[in-house]
């Protein structure tokens, strides 16, 4: 048996045993070896067989490193105490995980130019941010595992439209968490990792939302005195809750581009505004919980046709009222919260109308 035949026999014997396991790294190398050997024979036919096989062995060693590295280096997701970290946000602020003590935190590890991350980000916003905007015990953070500069992360923010903080140079943090980009991680109030995704973020969003809801639990309903506020209206007028003392007030918290809010608005107008137009002791106010600019709220007004005042930058007020967008709140003449909706505004319009009629009747 010559040297080249011996090399062939040894390599083939060692690798063919893995053919029945297509996911095994060595079987993949066997296929690559046979392919490279064939190519080598064609391209280097003027060289000796021994030299050809030495070349193949060198290529095989390189392929072994390349093909197996990702599989062998794949880490089990970290569960247990969440490692603390400090990173700089896109707006240049230093942020530490410990600043969110006693809060539920979702970490979205992304790559600044990762297509699947860009595709997942709007759903992270709509499913993991918007439903929880009234919660002061919850936070979502985005961490750039690709270590892009501020311009590339700003581009990611602009393209995806996300509102949560984005942290720069987070590859080291991802390593601590034994994860990678396009992944979601949940940290509970005790600082423990209770979920660490092993698939694309888009595939885990529904699961993460469900887990967050369970961990957060129901939010206490605010009762008693209605928190005061002072907001700019769409036409630039300072509008205070105190301006409506001794009146029944309905607050319609909306999002300027929220489809269900747009759908509910004509019902708010026809059921909660028009029937009470002659009353001087009654007022409906719309509050943009999405903090849109004047143009976006003007567009909402144009599309919905509402006539009641729309107030800007009301996310903080919604938090004070422990509510969110697409909700109705009723305040009585004494300044007490008489009703705070827990479902969509359209579902509560009839109940709110009955409550308003009762309060205006003086009963």
Secondary structure, DSSP 8 states (H G I E B T S, - for coil): --HHHHHHHHHHHHHHTTTT-TT-HHHHHHHHHHHHHHHHHHHTTTS-HHHHHHHHHHHHHHHHHHHHHHHHH------EE----EEEBTTS-EEEGGGGTTSEEEEEEE-TT-HHHHHHHHHHHHHHTGGGTT-TTEEEEEEETT---HHHHHHHHHHH---SEEESS-HHHHHHTT--SSEEEEE-TTSEEEEE--S-HHHHHHHHHHHHHHHH-------SB----EEEBTTS-EEEGGGGTTSEEEEEEE-TT-HHHHHHHHHHIIIIIGGGTT-SSEEEEEEETT---HHHHHHHHHHH---SEEES--HHHHHHTT--SSEEEEE-TTSBEEEE-SS-HHHHHHHHHHHHHHHHTT-
